[in-house]
């Protein structure tokens, strides 16, 4: 995907995160994201805007090896948690199933 396509996908992903949390399947937390990548179950990874660099540097190489798209959200970890319907911060999440969310076909 090109940068414009990635931005469009990220925008749709952020809009549909609440739908994904309710009708699809996602996993929260860096350890769980890493575990899913090792098991080859993650379809996409999303980091918050303020996720720690060491967290990203640990997950990015594994995601690249598994050909899983990784996105950095424009939302903070608090906002990301709220979008997922959780009362706590979320720095990293993995999407397993998009559920009823509309995902662009080029994904």
C-alpha positions as CSV (number, residue, x, y, z in Angstrom):
1,X,0.0,0.0,0.0
2,X,1.1,3.5,-0.7
3,X,1.2,6.2,2.0
4,X,-2.1,7.7,0.9
5,X,-3.7,4.2,0.9
6,X,-2.2,3.5,4.4
7,X,-3.6,6.8,5.7
8,X,-7.1,6.0,4.3
9,X,-7.0,2.5,5.8
10,X,-5.9,3.8,9.1
11,X,-8.7,6.4,9.2
12,X,-11.3,3.6,8.4
13,X,-9.7,1.4,11.0
14,X,-9.9,4.0,13.7
15,X,-13.5,4.8,12.8
16,X,-14.4,1.1,12.9
17,X,-12.5,0.2,16.0
18,X,-15.6,0.3,18.2
19,X,-17.4,-2.0,15.8
20,X,-14.4,-4.4,15.7
21,X,-14.3,-4.5,19.5
22,X,-18.0,-5.4,19.6
23,X,-18.5,-7.7,16.6
24,X,-15.0,-8.8,15.7
25,X,-12.0,-10.0,17.7
26,X,-9.1,-8.0,18.9
27,X,-6.4,-8.5,21.5
28,X,-5.0,-5.7,23.7
29,X,-1.5,-5.4,25.1
30,X,2.0,-5.7,23.8
31,X,2.6,-9.2,25.2
32,X,-0.6,-10.5,23.7
33,X,0.1,-8.9,20.4
34,X,3.6,-10.5,20.3
35,X,2.0,-13.9,21.2
36,X,-0.5,-13.6,18.3
37,X,2.2,-12.7,15.9
38,X,4.2,-15.8,16.8
39,X,1.0,-17.9,16.3
40,X,0.3,-16.2,13.0
41,X,-3.2,-15.1,14.0
42,X,-2.9,-11.3,13.8
43,X,-4.3,-9.6,10.6
44,X,-3.2,-6.1,11.6
45,X,-1.4,-4.3,14.4
46,X,-2.2,-0.9,15.7
47,X,-0.1,1.2,18.0
48,X,-1.2,4.3,19.8
49,X,0.5,7.7,19.0
50,X,2.3,7.7,22.3
51,X,3.3,4.0,22.5
52,X,6.8,3.5,23.8
53,X,9.6,3.1,21.2
54,X,11.0,0.0,22.9
55,X,7.5,-1.7,22.6
56,X,7.3,-0.8,18.8
57,X,10.9,-1.9,18.2
58,X,10.2,-5.3,19.8
59,X,7.0,-6.0,17.7
60,X,7.8,-4.4,14.3
61,X,10.5,-6.9,13.2
62,X,8.2,-9.8,14.0
63,X,5.3,-8.2,12.2
64,X,7.4,-7.6,9.2
65,X,8.6,-11.2,9.0
66,X,4.9,-12.3,9.2
67,X,3.8,-9.8,6.6
68,X,1.3,-8.3,9.0
69,X,0.5,-4.6,8.4
70,X,1.4,-2.3,11.3
71,X,-0.2,1.2,11.8
72,X,0.5,4.0,14.1
73,X,-2.7,5.7,15.2
74,X,-3.2,9.4,15.6
75,X,-4.9,8.6,18.9
76,X,-3.3,8.5,22.3
77,X,-3.3,5.3,24.3
78,X,-6.2,6.6,26.5
79,X,-8.3,7.4,23.4
80,X,-7.5,4.1,21.9
81,X,-8.6,2.3,25.1
82,X,-11.9,4.3,25.1
83,X,-12.5,3.4,21.4
84,X,-12.1,-0.3,22.3
85,X,-14.6,0.2,25.1
86,X,-12.0,-0.3,27.8
87,X,-11.5,1.9,30.9
88,X,-7.7,1.7,30.6
89,X,-4.9,2.7,28.3
90,X,-4.1,0.6,25.2
91,X,-0.7,1.1,23.6
92,X,-0.8,-1.8,21.2
93,X,-3.6,-4.0,19.8
94,X,-3.9,-6.8,17.3
95,X,-6.9,-7.5,15.2
96,X,-7.8,-11.1,14.6
97,X,-11.3,-10.6,13.0
98,X,-12.7,-7.4,11.6
99,X,-16.3,-8.4,12.3
100,X,-18.9,-6.1,10.8
101,X,-16.4,-3.3,10.3
102,X,-16.0,-2.1,6.7
103,X,-12.4,-2.7,5.7
104,X,-11.0,-1.5,2.4
105,X,-10.7,-4.3,-0.2
106,X,-7.0,-3.7,-0.9
107,X,-6.3,-4.8,2.7
